[in-house]
């Protein structure tokens, strides 16, 4: 009996697709991919009440070394189920959704494991309406079976043309980036198209762009806006080339970060809280007061910034699908929650199908960059009032027990009871994930959030302070609370108290 349940990762599929020395055994086999392709075709036929032979399913991939083989196996499975598979070749995740939403395809599969190491691979699934949910993936994996050939199709050209048209329409010029140097670090993922097929034709000088050629082994750095090496690399490139903007994408282009010159010979990274703040400021100019849905680890300074724009900050759970679905829920209730973004860089807008599309986020930034220059301003002026924390750390606390869920529940209850009665600290109300605690000026002048991982025996803990040395005080208070829990490995938290 086949068991593919371990391949589920929330609303995606992830697994090991390549054997490497010292690595985990392969569980995303080509046989599994064939079975999943067939099951997805059957699921789509049931969803749309169509015969399988009426379905067209597009299959795209990022630059991973196993991408072609996994794509072929998916095609075989889809064809075996009677549907028509069509291979797009190298593509971005947002383009795979767009080819369904605005193109001829009933469904799409993006073969990617996002920023994970090159031996991993996986799949993201789309219909004409949205990405699939956890329950859909569970159903497909439970039904997974087998097999044929794929035709070629082009989803990238119409996707890129759509982005170009948005820029040209907004800025009223066929060459809106003339005289500007805009560089891209694609990290050898699927994002090189943005420099060569979008920026350059619109007039930008892309000299200094990095790693645009796909290479599934990612020989230079991880294609990941959260990766320090990647952000350091694009920051240096902006400074060295005197660029107006630097852009970094993850492997499949559903996440992005940016870097702007700071006017002092350095550069300012737009990621995490800064990117959310910048996008909020842009959208507030366009739409007026909005509700911004973020994940749970955003800073107090970001909350103040959003509210200072007359908007509402709705801090929710981690996970890009969580923040997107929460924004959709609020929209259905009549709230103007048109923007959802996780600090990882997954950002989605109502105006763009609530699709987490890194290239679309960058397009919004570029339009605002040109408009600011036309007015003699700097794009960074939009976030000049964002208060940055003095210190920010994450401690990851392993739970040394196979039955870890009850222990994490016990820890969260212990933290809430302890800090609710401890002078100088206060439990943050209306918190949707874990326990968030504020510390006053005497006890660290900041906050911490402790939560449990959804899948791993781990309790990630984020700590921030508005003054140097504040995190040490906050970490010490939390360590004293948890040191009596023998199953909890507090080494990373204890290190912050030193």
N, C-alpha and C positions, 0 to 999 in steps of 0.2 A: 504494500500500500504506500503510495507516494504521500509525502507530507511536506508541503511548501509553506506552512504557516510561519516558519521562522524567517521567511523572506519579507514578511510584511514589516514596514517601518512607517507607522501612521497611515497616511494616505498615499504613500509611495511603496515601491518595492526596492529593496537594497540587498546585496549579497556579495560574496567573494566569487569573482569570475575568472581569476587567474591565480595559478599556484605560484607562490614566491617563497624563497628560502626563509624559514622561520615563521611563515605566515599561517593563517587559518586555512582549513581545507575548503576546497571549492564547493559552494552550495548553490550558486546561480549557474547551473549547468546549461548547455545548449538544449538538452532535452527538456529542462524546466522552462526555458524560454519558449520553445515550441508549444508546450502545453499551455503556457500563459497566453500566448498569442491566440490560440484557438479559443480559449475560455473567454478572452476579451471580445472576440468577434461574436460569440454566442450571447454574451451579456449585452452587447450593443443591439443585436437583433431583437432581443427581448425588450430592451428599453424603448426602442423606436417602433416596435411592432412591424418589423420588416423581415423579408426573407434575407438570409445571409448574403445571397448573391447580389443583392441590391446595395450592399454596404461598400464604401471606399474608406480604407483606413491608412493613414499616413504614418510612416515610421521614420523618425529622425534620430540623430545621435550626436554626442559631443566627441571630443578627440581621443577618447580612451582607446587603448590598444585592443580591447575586446569588443569595441562598439560594433564593428562591421559584422563579426560572427554572431553576436547576440541579435543584431537587427535581422540578419538572414534567418536565424532560427525563429524569431517572432513571425517573419513573413511566411515561413513554412507552415506554422501553426494556423495563422489567419487563413491562408489558402486552403488548408485542410478542412477548416470549418465552413468553407464555401464563399468567403468574402474576398474582396480584392485588396491585397496589400500593395502599397506604393512607397518605395524608399525615397526619402528626400536627401539622403547623404548627410553631410555635416549641417547641423541646424542649431538654433537656440530654442530653449524651452518655450519662451513666449511666442516664437514663430509657430511652434507646433500647435499652440492653442488657437492662434489667429487663423491657421489654415482650416480649422474647424468652424470657428465663430464667423469668419468672413469669407471662407473658401468653400470648396466643394466636398470636403471630407466629413464623414459622419463621426469619425473618431480619430484620435492621434495618440501615438506612443512616443515619448522621448526617452531614448536609452541614455541614462546618465546616473551617476552617483554624486552629483553636485561636486563639493569640494573634497570628497573622501579620497584616500590614496588610490594610485592607478590600478591596483589589483582588484578594487571594488567596481561594481557596476550595478545598475538598477534600472527602474522604469518609472516614468510619470505618465499618467493617462488623462486624456481629455475627451470631452464630448463637445457638441456645439454650444452648450450652455456654460460649462465650467470644468474644473478638474474634479477627479473622483474623490469620494470621501472614504474614510476608514472602512465603513461597512461594505462599500462597493468592492474594495480590494479584497476584503475577507471572502466575499462571495465568489469573486473571480478565482482566487487561489484554491478555494474549496472545489471548484468545478474544473480546475486546470487539466487539459489533455493535449494532443499532437498536431501539422506538415505543409509548401511549395515555393514558387518563384515570385519575385517582386518586380513590378514595373518602376520606372524612375519618375519622379515628380519633383517640381521645384516649388518649395514653400518660402524660400528665403527672399526671392525677388519681389513678390507681392508684399511681403512683410516689410522689407526695406523701403519699398516705394511708399508704403503707408506712413512710415516714419518721416521720410523726406517731405511728403505732401503736408504733413502736420507742421513741420518747421517752415517750409516756404510760405504756407498760408498764414502762419502766425506772424512772420517777419516781413512778408511782402517783397521778397527778393529771391531770385534763383541762385544767388551766390551769397547767402547771408553771413558766411564765415570768412569772406575775403579779408585778408590782412590779419587774420588771427591764427595763432599756432595752438592747435589742440591735439594732444597726444593720448594714445591708448596703450595700456598694458593688458593684453588679452591672456597672458600667462600660458600661452600655447593651447588654450581652450577653443571654444567655438566663436569667440567674440571679435576675431580679427576683422570680420566684415564691417564693423562699425567705423573703423578708420578708413579702410580702402574703398568701401562701397557706399558709404553715407557721408562721412565728413569731407573727404577729398573732393567728391563731385560737387559738394556744396561750397567749395572754395577754401576750405581749411588747409593750412600747412600742417601735415601730420608727421613731419620730420622729427625723429626722436622717439617715435612709437616703438614699443617693445613686444617681442614674442607674439607676433600676429599669426605666425604659421602654426597650424595644429600639430601637436606632438603629445600623444596620449600618455607619455611617461612624465610629462611636466618637469623637464630637466632644469628649469631656472628657478621657479618657486611655485607654490600652490596658487592656482587661480582662485583667489578667495579674498574678498574685501576685508574679511576679519583677520587675515593672516598678516602679522607684523612685517614679515619680510616683503610681502607683496606691496603693502602700503608704503614702506620705506623706499622701495624700488621706484614706484611712480612719483613719490615726493621728490626724490633726488632728480628724476628725469625732468620734472617741472622746473626745478631750480636751475639745473644745468642747461636746459634749452630755452629758458625764458618763456615758458608756455603760458597761455592764458587759462588753460585748464588741463588737468590730467585726469584720465578715466581708467578705472580698473574694474574688470568683470570677473565673475566666477566662471566655472567651466561652461555652464549651459546658459549663461546670460540672463538668468532670472534674478540675479542680485548684482549690485554695482556700488562702487564708491567713487569719490571724486577728490581732487586736490586743486586748490586755488592758490595763486601767489598771495602772500600776505602784505606786499608793498614795502617790506623791509629787507628784501633779499632772501626771505625764507618762504615757507608755504604752509597752508592750513589744510589739514585733512578733513574732508566732509564724509564722515562715517558715523555710525551709531547715533548718539543724541544730536550731533550737529546736522546730520543729513535729515533727520526727522524734523528738526527745527527749521531748516532751510525750506524743505518741501511745504511745511505748514505755512510759513510766511508767504511763499509763492501762491499757494492755494487760497489763503485768506484774502490776498489782493484780488484774486480772480472771482471768488465765490462769496466773500464775506465770512461771517462766523461759521465755523464748521466744528464737527466733533472729530478728534483724532484718536484712533484706536492704536495702542502700542502694546508691546509685550510687557512683562512684569518688571524688568530690570532697568527701565529708564530712570533718569536722574530726577531729583527734586528740582534742579535748575531748569530742566526741560519742561516740567509741569508748570513752573512759574512763567516761563516764556510763552507757552501755548495759551495760558489763561490771560497773559498780558496782551495778547493779540485779540482778545475777546472770544476766543475759541474754548472748547471744552476738551480736556484730556481724559480719555477713558483708558486707564491702564488695565490690561487684561492678562491673559496667560501667554507663556512662551509657545512658539510654534507658529509658522507663517499661516497655516490653515486656520488655526485658532483665531488669530487677529482678523483675518479676512472674513471668516464666518461671523464673528461678533459684529463687525461693521455692517455686514449684510442684515443681520438680525436687527440692529439699531435702525438701519434704513427702513426696514419693513415696519417698524414701529413709528415712523415719521420723523426720526432724528436725522440731521444732515451729516451723517457719518460717512463722508465721501472718500476718506483717506485712512488706510491701515498700513502700519509699517512695524516690522520687527527690527530690533537693533542689529540683527545679522545682516541687514540690507534688503531683505524681502519687503518690497513696498508695492501696494496695490491701490488703484484709483477707480472709483465708480465710473468715471468717464472712459475707462479702458477695460471694461468688463470685470473689474476687480481682479485682474490678472497681475500676479507678481512678476513684473517685467522690468529688469534692470535697464535695458536700453530705453524704454519709455520714460523711466525716471530721469535718466540722463538727458533725454530730449527736452524735458520740462526745464531742467537746469540750464541747458544751452540756450533755449529761447530767452530765459530770464537774463542770462549773461549778456547776450547781444543787446537786449533792451536796456540793461543797466549801462553798458558802454555808450549807447546812443544818448543817454541822459547825463553822461559824464560821471557816473557813479561806479561803485564796486559792488559785485555780487555779495561780498562778505558783509556789506552794510546791513543786509537783511537780518543777520544774526548777531549784530554787535551787542545786543542786550542779553544774549544767552549767557547765563551764569554757569561757569564750568566748575566741576569739583576739583579740589586741590589734590585729592587722592582717590583712586578707584582700583579695587582689586576683586578677584574672584577666587574663593577657596573651594575646592572640590573635596567633599568629605565622603570617602567610601564607607559602605555599610558591610561589615564582615559577617554576613549571615545569609544563607540561602533563602530564608524566609524574611526578606527585608522589608516588605510592605508594613507589617505591624510595627516594626521598629521605627520606620520613618513617621508613621502616624503618632507614635508615642513621643518622638522628638519634637514634632510640630506642636503638639499639645503642651509639652513641657515648656517650650520657648514662649508660647502665648501666655500661659499662666504666670511664668516667672517675670516676664518683662511688663506685664499688665500692672504689676504691683511694685515694680522697681522704680525708685525715684530717679528722675532724669531721663526716663525712657517712656515711649508711648506707642501702643499698637496702632498701626495705620488702618483705618476702617475701610470697608468696601474693597477689600483685597481679594483677588480671585485665585491666587496661587501662592501656596506656602504662607509664611508669616513675615510681614514687613514691619520693621520697628524703627522709629525715629529716635535719635539721641540728641539731647540738648547741648548747648555750647560747653557746659562743664564736663560732659561725658562723651565727647567726640565730635559733636557738631555735624551730624550726618545721619546715616541710616544703614540698615542691613536688611537683606531679604534671604531667608533660608527656605528652600523648597525641595521637593523630591523629584528625581528624574522619573519620567514616565516608564522607561524601559530598563534602566540599569540600577544596580544597588549602589546608589550615589545620591548625595544631597548637595547640589551646587549652592553656594552661598556668596552673594554679592555684597560688598561693603563699600561705602563712599563717605568721604568727609570733605567739608568745606575749608578745612585747615590742615596744615602739615602736622602729622603725628596723630590726627584724629582717628584714623582707622585702627591704630594700635589700641587705643582706649576701647573702641567699639568691639574689636576682636577679643580683647581680654574679658569684657563683660559676657560675651557669648560663650567663650571658652569655659569660663567659670560655671555657666549654666549647664553645659553639656558634658563636662569632664567625668561625670558619674555614669555615662552611658558606655559600657564596655565594648559594644559592637560597633561604635562609631569611631572611625580613624580621624583624629583631629590634628594630624601632623601639619597639614597645610594651613589650618587656622592658627595653630599654636605658633607657627613661624611668623605670623603677622603680629604677634604680641611681643616679639623680641625687640 
